[in-house]
Structures are given as C-alpha cells and as structure tokens.
Amino acid sequence: MGVSLKLRGTNYDMKLFSFAIILWVLWNQRNKMRIELKFPKSRCDVIYTISSKGKWRILLLDSDRSNLDSLRDQMTTWLRGYLTRARNQEPAEDFI
C-alpha cells in the first residue's frame, strides 16, 4: 500500500519537482540544526533558501525552467513584501 499524493490540474511534474525541492531544503535545515547546532535567524531564511535553489533547473525541460523561474519570482516578491511588512510592525510583547 503506497501513499497517494493528489496534485490536481496541469504541471504535475513541476509541482512534484517543487515539492522535492522544499523537502530537500527542510531536510538540510533540520540536519544543520540537529548536527551542527546552527539555527536559522528567521523563518524567512528557510524560505529564501527554497527560492534560491536554482541549480536544480538543469534537470528540467526548457518550458519547465521558465515555470520554475516564474514560481521563484513570485516567491521572492512575496518574501520581500512580507519582510517589509514585518519590519514595519510594532514588536509584540512577551507573554511570559
């Protein structure tokens, strides 16, 4: 009995490829925290690492490369906006 991953619509290969990149980055971050005791300074560092994995592009077809570039650009734009909003927020009070 296997695990079924339902990715509806088109670009099934691209979605699966992106999913593999995300899992790979999370696994590497986990190893750094567990083995090397190096913790990311913020959650955005992990997201940036995911968006910067461009060296895997060579494994894709040309059409999929452009789709991956588009997804990376969207993620980078979102991350920049998120960081701008986070910097402008008042710091939360400690609840402890």
N, C-alpha and C positions, 0 to 999 in steps of 0.2 A: 504494500500500500504506500503510495507516494503522496507528496504534498502538491496540491494544485494551486498555482498562482494565476489568478484570473486578471489579465490585463486586456481590458476591452478596447475595441477600436483599432485604429491603424498604428503603425510604427511599433509593433510588438517587439522587434529586435532592439530598437532604440530604447524602449522602456526597460527591457531586461538588462541591456548594457549599462544604463544609468543606475539601475538598482545594484548591479555588481560593483560599480564604482563607489557608491555610497557605502555598501557593506565593507568594501576593502578599506576605505578611509576610517570607518568606525573601528574596524579590527586593529588597524595600525595605531589609532589613538588609544585604544584600550591597552595595547601592548606597551606603549610609551608610558602610560600611567601606572601600569602594574609592574613592569620590569625595570624601567629606567627612572621611575618616580618623577616624570616630567608631566605636569598638568597644564592643559591649555589655559591661557589667561582669561579667555571668554568663550562663550558658545560660538561666537562669530568666527573664531579662529578655525574651528572644525568645519563650518560652512564654507569658509574661504578655501580651505584645503580641498573640499569636494569640488568647488568650482574651478580650481586651478589644475585639475588632473587632465591637462591637455595632451600629455604624451601618449595617452591611450588612443588618441584619434587615429593613429596609423592602422589600427585594427579594423576600422570601419570603411564602408564604401564611401565614395565621394558625396553622394546625396545624404548619407547619414552623418557625415562630418559636418555638413552645413547645418543639419538639425541639431547636432550636439553644440555647435558654436552658438546657435540661437538660444538653446536652453542655458548655456553658460552665461551668455549676455543677460538673459532675463534674471538669472540668479544673482549675478553681480550687481545689476541695477537694484534689485530688491534689497540686497545686503547693504548697499550704500545708503539707501533710503532709511532702512532700519537703524543703521548706526547713527545717522543724522538725528533721527527722532529720539534715539536712546540718549544721545549726548545732551539734548535739549530738555530732557525730563528732570524734574526735581528728584534728588536721591530719596529712596524710601527709608522710612525709619526702621530701625531694628525692632523686631517683635520679641526679642528675648529679653 
